[in-house]
Amino acid sequence: MQKDTGTSGKTTRRDFVKTSAVVAAAAASGLVIPRSVHAAESSTLKVGLIGCGGRGGGAAVNALHADANAKIVALGDMFIDKLDTKLGELKNSEVGDRVQVDANHKFSGWDAYKGVIEACDVVLLATPPHFRPMHVKAVVEAGKHCFCEKPVAVDSPGVRSVMETAALAKAKNVSLVSGLCYRYDDVKREVVDDIHQGAVGEVRLLQHNYLTGGLWMNPRQNGWSDMEWQLRNWLYFYWLSGDHIVEQHIHSIDKMMWVMKDEPFAKVTATGGRVQRTSAAYGNIYDHFNTCYEWENGVRGVTSCRQFVQCATDVSDYVYAEKGVVDIMNHKITAGESVKKRKPSKVNMYDAEHVVLFKSIRDGKPINNGDYMCKSTLAAIAGRMSAYTGKTISWDEALNSKESYTPAQYAFGPLPVAPVVVPGVVPSTGATAAKE
């Protein structure tokens, strides 16, 4: 079993805040950038994609929208059939003339990421989240710029690893941009800034819903080993996705953390389970969670997420404060009789995050989202931990947890599916049913 490479001693909320402050200060300090990572306006930036699913293809198009002199030159995926399908889609897209991937720059298998990193200046990470800590570390160690899709890990050791990598990115003066895209929506940035400037007074309560329908599912095919099936159907195995509270609901949790100025919460209490997706075809994740985060100042963040078919949907974020209410998704602030509502942003947030990334490279002024992307991922993981255990989990307990979702080996073949967690009855066992 892979060892925990995070910090050896326990870390507290106070330590985390102090470390984060140092990281944030370094990011804003305007360090002198080596010429090797600075790109002239007209020079070509070679971009590579690791993870050729739907989000990966979207990120590739967003990257080319963001910079007229960027080109996709390498693709990597576990499966060559997925890679070839995505390559065809990209070549047939409106940016297809800048998708220039030859046969020598198509990489598949467990080590596909290594070839992509070597070939590129900018790397887009969009594999199943389990692999994020490994991949972002490899990108940064190679001195390349990185777009890192959310979440950054599926367990606490993974978060601690990415925290270390984010610090390394600062030392190497390379950009590390997070796929927590709402923070790059111009109008939502204005709304959250209004909250921080006191437009509605002190925050009292946060309410976040991410109630959606069902998502994609790949039924098992003849000839697929346990490992191949789980990788191709990764959304439904918590060792790969972190469960949907981490993989999808992290957007809501991130907005909650953003409003709270990324201050670590004190504790979280959650419930969850599966009532619709009970078939073994849906792996071992839950289909709903209800979560309450509490801060030391008394503020509570109540969050709900579910993936139910034939049910109402609702993606909303409300801030209740002493002087009014903020509807973040609709950019609306109500304070007494005053109502302020902004129009949606002109640039979609998926393009916007890449615009910022590529501008930072062109300007030689790297940016680093490591602080908040790690905090929001850990918050989501803590919510899952609480739901899985039936216990209230503190920030410190989540941060220092040694429960690892890394399998005994990365190889095709047998990989027993861990049973669905039942709080107090069937515990979380990580990646496999039988752990070392």
N, C-alpha and C positions, 0 to 999 in steps of 0.2 A: 504493500500500500504506500502511496506517495506520502512523504512526510510533510507536516505543516511547516512551511517556510516563512511563516509570519513572525511577529515579535515573540521572543521567548518568555518574557515576563508579562504580567497582566497590564492592560492599558485601561485607564479610566476615562470618563467623559471629560474630565479636566485636562488630561494628557492629550486627548483627541483634539479638543478645542485649541490648545496651545500649539500643537503640531500643525493644525489646519491654518492657524493664523500665520505661522512662518511660511507655509506653502503659498498662501494667498499673497503675502507680501512679496515673495520672490517673483510670483507671476506678474505683479504690477510694477516691478522695480525698473523695467527697461534695461535689462542686461545687454551688454554688447554681444552681438551675434556673430559667430564665425561666418566667413563668406561662404563656406561649404553648404550652409543650410539656408542661404539667402538666394532667392531666385529673381532675376531681372524680369521686368514686366513682359518682355517679349520671349523669354526663354521657355522651353517646353518643360512642363512638370509631368513626369511619368507616374501614373496612378495604377495601383494594383488592387484587386478585390479578392478578399478571402471570405468565402461563403456565398454561393451562387443561388440563394433562395430569393423569395420575393423582396425582402428588405434589402438584400445585397444588391439586387438589380436596381432597385430604387435609389440606393445610395450612389451607385455608379453614375446614373443619369444626373442626380443632383450635383455631383462633383463636376461633371462636364458643363452643366448649366452655370456653375459658379465661376468658372475660369475658362476663358476662350482659348488659352494656350495649354490646357491640360489634355492629356490623352490616356486612355485605358490601354495599357501595354501588357498586362498579365492578369490571369484569373487562376484562382485556386479553390478547390472543393474536394471533399472526401470522395465524391463520386463523379467520374468523368461524364456520365450521361447528363447529370444535372449541369455540369459546367458547359457542355456543348449546347444544351438547350438554352441556357442563359446567354451564351455568346451569340447565338443566332438572334435572340430577341434584342440584344443590345445593338447588333449590327443593323437591324431593321428599324431601330428607333430613330427619332429626329436628330440624335447626336451620333448616329452610326458611323459617320465619316471619321470620327475621332476615336473609334474603337479599333485598335490596331494590335491585335493579339495573334501572333504567329504560333505555329505548332510547337515551337520550343519554349513558349511561355504559357502553356496550359499545364497546370500542376494538379495532380490528384493524389489521394491517399493521406495517410496520417501526417506526413511531413510536407504537404503541399504548401503550407504557409511559408516555409523557408525559402522556396524558390521565388515566390511572389515578393517577399521582402527584399531579397537580393536584387531584384530587377527594377525596383521602383523608388521614387522619391517620397511618395505619399501612399499610405496603405489604409484601405477601408476594411474594418473588421465587422463581419456580419454572420459569423457562424453561430451554431447553438451556444448559448451563454456560458455553458460549462467551460468552454475552451478559451474564454476571453482572457483570464489572467495569464495563461501561457502565451497567447498570441500577442497581447499588448506588451508584455515583457520583451518578447523577441523583437518586436518592431522598434521599441525604444532603445534597446541595447545596440541595435544596428544603426542608431542615429537617424531614423526616418521619422517623418511626421505621420500622425495617426488620427483617423476618425474611428472612434470606438463606440459601437452601438450599445444601447442599453440592454439589459443590466450589465454591470462589469464583472459579475461573479454570481454563483449560485449558493455559496456557503461563506462562512466567516473567514476561514483561512484564505479563500480566494480574494476577499475584500482586502485583507491585510497585505496580500501580495501586490495588488494593484496600487494600494497606498504607497508601497515602497517604489513601485515602477513610476508612479506619478512624480515622486521626488526625484527620481533619476532623470525623468524627462526634463525637469527644470535644470538639472545640472548639465545636461547635454544640449540645452537650448533648442528643443524641438517642440512643436505644437502637439497638444493632446486634446482633441475636441470630442465632447460627449454627444451621443444620440438622444439625450433628453431634450427633445426638440422644442418644447414649449418655452424654454428659457431663451430661445432665439426668435420667438415671435415678437415683433416690435411692439405691438399694441399691448400684449400681455405683460411685457416688460414695463410699459408705462403704468399699467394698472397696479402691478405689484409694487412699483416704486411709489405710487400714491399711498398705498397702504403703509409702506415703510416711512413715508414722510408724515404720517399721522392724519391722513384725510378722513379716516373714520375712527380715530382714537385708538385706544388699546384693543388688541385682538382678544376676544373672549372664547370663541368656538370656531372650529373648522369642520366643514362637512364636504366629503368628497365621494362621488359615486362613479364607478366604472362598470356599468351594467350593460353587457353586450350579448349578442347572439353567439352561435357556435362558430368555431374557426375551422381551418382545414384539418383533414385527417387522412393519413395514408395507410390503408389496410395492409396487413402483412401479406406478402407474396410468396409463392412456392420458391424455395431456394434461398430465401433470406435467412441468415443466421440471427440469433437473438440480438447481437450487436448491430447488425445492419438494419434490422427492423427498428430498433430503438433510435438509431441515428437518423433514419429516414422519417421517423414519426416523433421527432425529438420533443415536440411541444408537450407531449403527454407523459413524460418521465421526469420526475423531479430532479434527478441527478444531472439532466441535460438542460432543463429550462428553469429550474428553481421553483416550479409551480407558477400558475398564472398570476398570483399576487406579486411575484418578483418579475416575471417576464412581461406582463402587460400593465398591471395595476401600478407598477412603479411610476408611471406617468402622473397618476393622481397623487401618489405619495411624494413624488418629487415637488409637485406644486405646493403641497402642504409644507414640506421642509423649506422651500423657497420663501414662502410667506413668513415662516418662523426664523428667517435669516440663517438657515442651516444650523441652528442650535440643536445639538443632540437632545432628544426627549429623555425623560427619566425612566419611563416604563411603558409597556404595551401589553394589552390584553386582547386576545382574539379568539374567534371560533371559526369553524369551517367544516367542509365535508363534501360529499358528492351524492346528489339525489337524482340527477338526470343521466350523467355520464357514468353509469355503473358497470358497463361492459369492459371486459379485459382489453378490448381493442383500444380503449382510451387510457391504457397504462395505469399509473398509480397517482395521478394528481387529483386535486379537489376541483369542484366546479363552482364553489362559492366561498367567500371569506367575509367576515365582519370584524372590524378592528377598531380599537380605541387607543390612541397614543396620548400620553399625558406628559406635560412639561412641569418643571419645578415651580413655575409661576402660576400654575393652575389651569393653563390653557389645555383644552382637549381637542384632538383631531379625530373625528369619527369617519371611518372610511368603509365602504362596501364595494365588493366586486363580485361579479358572477358571469358565467358564460352559459346562458340558458337559451334554448331554441323556443320559438313561439311564445316569447314573453316580451314585456315592455323593455325598451332600452333607455339608458340615461347616462350620459357622460357629463358631469357637472361638478363645479367646485365653488363653494360658498364660504365667505369669511364673515362671521358675525362679530361686530365690534361695538364698543361703547357708544359710538355716534352713528352707526349705520351698518349697511350690509353691502358686500361686494360679490357680484356674480362674475367670476373671473372669465369663464368661457364666453360670456356674452359682453364682456368689457363694460360692465355696468356698475356704477357706484351710486348707492342711495343713502343719503345722509339727511334725515329729517324730510323736508319737502323738496330738497335739492336732488335731482337725478342727473347724473353725467354718464353718457353712453358714447363710446368711441366706435368708429367704423373698423372693420377687420383690417389686418395688415395687408399691404400691397404685395409684399413678397412672401410666398409661402415658407413656413418655418423649416421645411426639409431642405429647401434650397439655401435658406438664410444661414443655417449652421455651416454649410460648406463655403458660402461666400466669406464668412468670417475666418474659417480655416485657411483658405487659399490667400486671402489678403494678408493674414499674419505671416505666411511664408514669403510672399512677395515683398512685404515691408521689412522683413527681418526682425519682426517683433512677435515671438512665439507666445501663444496663449495656452493655458493649462486649466482644464475643467476637473482635474483629479479630485479636488476637495469635495465638491458637491456630488459628483457622480458616485464616489465611494460612500458618502453619507447616506444618499438616497437609496442606494442598493442595500446597504446594511439595514436601513429602516424597514425595507420590504422583507428582507430575510428575517428580521426580528419578528415581524408580524406573522410570518409563516411558522417560525419556531414556536410562538405562543399558541397558534391554532393547533399545531401538531402535538404539542405536549399538554395542552390544557392548563398551562401555567402562565402567570404574568412574568414577562421577561424584561429585565432592565437593559439599558443601553450597554452597560459594561459587560453583562452576561453575553449579549449578542456579539459584541466586539471581540471578546476573548474566547468564544466557543471554539472547540477543536473538532467539532463534528465535520468530517470531510465527505464530500460527495464524489471523490475521485475513485474510479474502479481499480481493482487490483492490477489490471494491465489494460493497455489499449491494443486490442487485437480482435479480429473477427472470429466469431465462434460463440460458444455458450455464454450467456450473461443472464442469470436468473433475475426476474423482475421483483424488486422489493415489494412487499405487500402494501396495500393502501394503509396509510397511518390511521389508527383509531386512538384518540387521546386517552391515555390511561390504560389502554389495552394492547394495542399494536404500535410499538415505537417506530420512529424513523430509523432506518438502517443504512442510510446513505445510498450508494450506487447499486449495490447488489444485496441479495437476500442473505448471503453469507459473507460477512466482512472479516478481515483479519483482526 
